[in-house]
């Protein structure tokens, strides 16, 4: 299992899903993630860290 730390920014919130763009590494596609897996207080532009199978707000 890969436990790499990754950084994202919330590009768009679309109902129960959020579109995340990876910021620490070049990635062409946005990642679609269920909002239930993300911190409650996210909004567009929120910076997130994914580590040990959890998302947390960076700023």
N, CA, C and O atoms as a GROMACS GRO file, in nm:
protein
  236
    1UNK      N    1   0.084  -0.118   0.000
    1UNK     CA    2   0.000   0.000   0.000
    1UNK      C    3   0.089   0.124   0.000
    1UNK      O    4   0.191   0.128   0.068
    2UNK      N    5   0.049   0.224  -0.076
    2UNK     CA    6   0.127   0.347  -0.089
    2UNK      C    7   0.076   0.452   0.010
    2UNK      O    8  -0.039   0.495   0.000
    3UNK      N    9   0.160   0.492   0.105
    3UNK     CA   10   0.122   0.593   0.204
    3UNK      C   11   0.193   0.725   0.177
    3UNK      O   12   0.234   0.794   0.271
    4UNK      N   13   0.208   0.759   0.051
    4UNK     CA   14   0.272   0.884   0.010
    4UNK      C   15   0.186   1.004   0.055
    4UNK      O   16   0.064   0.999   0.048
    5UNK      N   17   0.252   1.110   0.101
    5UNK     CA   18   0.182   1.234   0.135
    5UNK      C   19   0.161   1.312   0.006
    5UNK      O   20   0.253   1.330  -0.073
    6UNK      N   21   0.037   1.359  -0.014
    6UNK     CA   22   0.002   1.434  -0.134
    6UNK      C   23  -0.069   1.563  -0.096
    6UNK      O   24  -0.136   1.570   0.007
    7UNK      N   25  -0.054   1.664  -0.179
    7UNK     CA   26  -0.117   1.794  -0.154
    7UNK      C   27  -0.210   1.829  -0.269
    7UNK      O   28  -0.180   1.804  -0.386
    8UNK      N   29  -0.326   1.886  -0.233
    8UNK     CA   30  -0.429   1.920  -0.330
    8UNK      C   31  -0.487   2.057  -0.300
    8UNK      O   32  -0.469   2.110  -0.190
    9UNK      N   33  -0.556   2.112  -0.398
    9UNK     CA   34  -0.639   2.231  -0.378
    9UNK      C   35  -0.777   2.195  -0.431
    9UNK      O   36  -0.791   2.127  -0.533
   10UNK      N   37  -0.880   2.243  -0.360
   10UNK     CA   38  -1.018   2.218  -0.404
   10UNK      C   39  -1.047   2.313  -0.520
   10UNK      O   40  -1.055   2.434  -0.502
   11UNK      N   41  -1.063   2.257  -0.638
   11UNK     CA   42  -1.090   2.336  -0.758
   11UNK      C   43  -1.238   2.370  -0.771
   11UNK      O   44  -1.274   2.481  -0.809
   12UNK      N   45  -1.324   2.273  -0.737
   12UNK     CA   46  -1.468   2.292  -0.755
   12UNK      C   47  -1.543   2.200  -0.660
   12UNK      O   48  -1.501   2.087  -0.636
   13UNK      N   49  -1.654   2.250  -0.606
   13UNK     CA   50  -1.744   2.166  -0.527
   13UNK      C   51  -1.869   2.147  -0.609
   13UNK      O   52  -1.930   2.242  -0.658
   14UNK      N   53  -1.907   2.020  -0.625
   14UNK     CA   54  -2.019   1.984  -0.711
   14UNK      C   55  -2.112   1.890  -0.632
   14UNK      O   56  -2.100   1.768  -0.642
   15UNK      N   57  -2.202   1.947  -0.555
   15UNK     CA   58  -2.294   1.866  -0.474
   15UNK      C   59  -2.220   1.789  -0.367
   15UNK      O   60  -2.155   1.848  -0.281
   16UNK      N   61  -2.230   1.657  -0.372
   16UNK     CA   62  -2.167   1.570  -0.272
   16UNK      C   63  -2.023   1.535  -0.307
   16UNK      O   64  -1.962   1.451  -0.240
   17UNK      N   65  -1.968   1.598  -0.409
   17UNK     CA   66  -1.832   1.567  -0.454
   17UNK      C   67  -1.748   1.694  -0.466
   17UNK      O   68  -1.800   1.804  -0.482
   18UNK      N   69  -1.617   1.676  -0.457
   18UNK     CA   70  -1.523   1.786  -0.477
   18UNK      C   71  -1.421   1.742  -0.580
   18UNK      O   72  -1.378   1.626  -0.582
   19UNK      N   73  -1.382   1.835  -0.666
   19UNK     CA   74  -1.279   1.810  -0.766
   19UNK      C   75  -1.149   1.867  -0.711
   19UNK      O   76  -1.138   1.987  -0.686
   20UNK      N   77  -1.051   1.780  -0.693
   20UNK     CA   78  -0.923   1.820  -0.634
   20UNK      C   79  -0.814   1.819  -0.741
   20UNK      O   80  -0.807   1.730  -0.826
   21UNK      N   81  -0.728   1.922  -0.735
   21UNK     CA   82  -0.612   1.930  -0.824
   21UNK      C   83  -0.487   1.908  -0.741
   21UNK      O   84  -0.468   1.973  -0.638
   22UNK      N   85  -0.404   1.818  -0.785
   22UNK     CA   86  -0.279   1.790  -0.713
   22UNK      C   87  -0.183   1.907  -0.733
   22UNK      O   88  -0.166   1.955  -0.845
   23UNK      N   89  -0.120   1.952  -0.624
   23UNK     CA   90  -0.032   2.068  -0.632
   23UNK      C   91   0.116   2.034  -0.609
   23UNK      O   92   0.202   2.116  -0.640
   24UNK      N   93   0.145   1.917  -0.557
   24UNK     CA   94   0.284   1.882  -0.529
   24UNK      C   95   0.350   1.805  -0.642
   24UNK      O   96   0.471   1.783  -0.640
   25UNK      N   97   0.272   1.764  -0.740
   25UNK     CA   98   0.323   1.685  -0.851
   25UNK      C   99   0.236   1.714  -0.972
   25UNK      O  100   0.116   1.739  -0.958
   26UNK      N  101   0.293   1.710  -1.088
   26UNK     CA  102   0.218   1.736  -1.212
   26UNK      C  103   0.117   1.624  -1.235
   26UNK      O  104   0.152   1.506  -1.240
   27UNK      N  105  -0.010   1.664  -1.248
   27UNK     CA  106  -0.116   1.568  -1.277
   27UNK      C  107  -0.214   1.634  -1.373
   27UNK      O  108  -0.259   1.746  -1.350
   28UNK      N  109  -0.248   1.564  -1.480
   28UNK     CA  110  -0.334   1.621  -1.583
   28UNK      C  111  -0.481   1.622  -1.542
   28UNK      O  112  -0.554   1.715  -1.578
   29UNK      N  113  -0.524   1.522  -1.467
   29UNK     CA  114  -0.665   1.508  -1.434
   29UNK      C  115  -0.695   1.555  -1.293
   29UNK      O  116  -0.609   1.553  -1.205
   30UNK      N  117  -0.818   1.598  -1.274
   30UNK     CA  118  -0.867   1.631  -1.140
   30UNK      C  119  -0.914   1.502  -1.074
   30UNK      O  120  -0.959   1.409  -1.141
   31UNK      N  121  -0.902   1.497  -0.943
   31UNK     CA  122  -0.946   1.382  -0.865
   31UNK      C  123  -1.083   1.411  -0.809
   31UNK      O  124  -1.102   1.514  -0.743
   32UNK      N  125  -1.179   1.324  -0.833
   32UNK     CA  126  -1.315   1.339  -0.783
   32UNK      C  127  -1.325   1.263  -0.651
   32UNK      O  128  -1.304   1.142  -0.647
   33UNK      N  129  -1.358   1.336  -0.542
   33UNK     CA  130  -1.362   1.277  -0.409
   33UNK      C  131  -1.496   1.310  -0.344
   33UNK      O  132  -1.543   1.423  -0.352
   34UNK      N  133  -1.556   1.211  -0.279
   34UNK     CA  134  -1.680   1.234  -0.205
   34UNK      C  135  -1.653   1.330  -0.090
   34UNK      O  136  -1.554   1.315  -0.018
   35UNK      N  137  -1.740   1.428  -0.072
   35UNK     CA  138  -1.721   1.528   0.034
   35UNK      C  139  -1.724   1.465   0.173
   35UNK      O  140  -1.670   1.522   0.267
   36UNK      N  141  -1.787   1.349   0.186
   36UNK     CA  142  -1.791   1.281   0.316
   36UNK      C  143  -1.651   1.240   0.362
   36UNK      O  144  -1.630   1.219   0.481
   37UNK      N  145  -1.557   1.230   0.270
   37UNK     CA  146  -1.419   1.192   0.304
   37UNK      C  147  -1.331   1.313   0.336
   37UNK      O  148  -1.217   1.298   0.379
   38UNK      N  149  -1.385   1.433   0.315
   38UNK     CA  150  -1.308   1.557   0.332
   38UNK      C  151  -1.354   1.631   0.458
   38UNK      O  152  -1.464   1.608   0.507
   39UNK      N  153  -1.269   1.720   0.510
   39UNK     CA  154  -1.310   1.801   0.626
   39UNK      C  155  -1.436   1.882   0.594
   39UNK      O  156  -1.454   1.926   0.481
   40UNK      N  157  -1.522   1.901   0.693
   40UNK     CA  158  -1.650   1.969   0.674
   40UNK      C  159  -1.637   2.112   0.624
   40UNK      O  160  -1.723   2.159   0.548
   41UNK      N  161  -1.534   2.182   0.663
   41UNK     CA  162  -1.524   2.326   0.635
   41UNK      C  163  -1.455   2.360   0.503
   41UNK      O  164  -1.414   2.475   0.484
   42UNK      N  165  -1.442   2.265   0.412
   42UNK     CA  166  -1.375   2.296   0.285
   42UNK      C  167  -1.461   2.388   0.200
   42UNK      O  168  -1.584   2.391   0.212
   43UNK      N  169  -1.394   2.464   0.115
   43UNK     CA  170  -1.459   2.546   0.013
   43UNK      C  171  -1.362   2.552  -0.104
   43UNK      O  172  -1.249   2.505  -0.093
   44UNK      N  173  -1.405   2.609  -0.214
   44UNK     CA  174  -1.317   2.618  -0.330
   44UNK      C  175  -1.194   2.701  -0.293
   44UNK      O  176  -1.206   2.809  -0.236
   45UNK      N  177  -1.076   2.650  -0.326
   45UNK     CA  178  -0.951   2.716  -0.294
   45UNK      C  179  -0.884   2.662  -0.168
   45UNK      O  180  -0.769   2.697  -0.141
   46UNK      N  181  -0.953   2.577  -0.092
   46UNK     CA  182  -0.894   2.518   0.029
   46UNK      C  183  -0.779   2.426  -0.009
   46UNK      O  184  -0.792   2.345  -0.101
   47UNK      N  185  -0.669   2.437   0.062
   47UNK     CA  186  -0.553   2.350   0.040
   47UNK      C  187  -0.562   2.232   0.136
   47UNK      O  188  -0.586   2.248   0.255
   48UNK      N  189  -0.542   2.112   0.080
   48UNK     CA  190  -0.555   1.989   0.158
   48UNK      C  191  -0.427   1.907   0.152
   48UNK      O  192  -0.352   1.912   0.055
   49UNK      N  193  -0.407   1.830   0.258
   49UNK     CA  194  -0.298   1.732   0.262
   49UNK      C  195  -0.362   1.595   0.279
   49UNK      O  196  -0.450   1.577   0.363
   50UNK      N  197  -0.318   1.498   0.199
   50UNK     CA  198  -0.365   1.361   0.209
   50UNK      C  199  -0.250   1.277   0.264
   50UNK      O  200  -0.145   1.266   0.202
   51UNK      N  201  -0.273   1.220   0.381
   51UNK     CA  202  -0.167   1.143   0.447
   51UNK      C  203  -0.231   1.036   0.534
   51UNK      O  204  -0.326   1.064   0.607
   52UNK      N  205  -0.181   0.916   0.527
   52UNK     CA  206  -0.230   0.804   0.606
   52UNK      C  207  -0.381   0.785   0.587
   52UNK      O  208  -0.455   0.763   0.684
   53UNK      N  209  -0.426   0.793   0.462
   53UNK     CA  210  -0.564   0.770   0.422
   53UNK      C  211  -0.661   0.874   0.476
   53UNK      O  212  -0.781   0.846   0.485
   54UNK      N  213  -0.614   0.995   0.511
   54UNK     CA  214  -0.700   1.101   0.560
   54UNK      C  215  -0.663   1.234   0.495
   54UNK      O  216  -0.546   1.261   0.467
   55UNK      N  217  -0.766   1.316   0.472
   55UNK     CA  218  -0.747   1.451   0.422
   55UNK      C  219  -0.754   1.548   0.538
   55UNK      O  220  -0.838   1.534   0.627
   56UNK      N  221  -0.664   1.647   0.539
   56UNK     CA  222  -0.668   1.753   0.640
   56UNK      C  223  -0.640   1.886   0.571
   56UNK      O  224  -0.575   1.891   0.467
   57UNK      N  225  -0.691   1.993   0.633
   57UNK     CA  226  -0.673   2.126   0.576
   57UNK      C  227  -0.533   2.177   0.611
   57UNK      O  228  -0.490   2.172   0.727
   58UNK      N  229  -0.463   2.228   0.511
   58UNK     CA  230  -0.328   2.281   0.531
   58UNK      C  231  -0.335   2.424   0.581
   58UNK      O  232  -0.265   2.460   0.676
   59UNK      N  233  -0.419   2.506   0.518
   59UNK     CA  234  -0.430   2.648   0.558
   59UNK      C  235  -0.574   2.680   0.587
   59UNK      O  236  -0.607   2.793   0.622
   0.00000   0.00000   0.00000
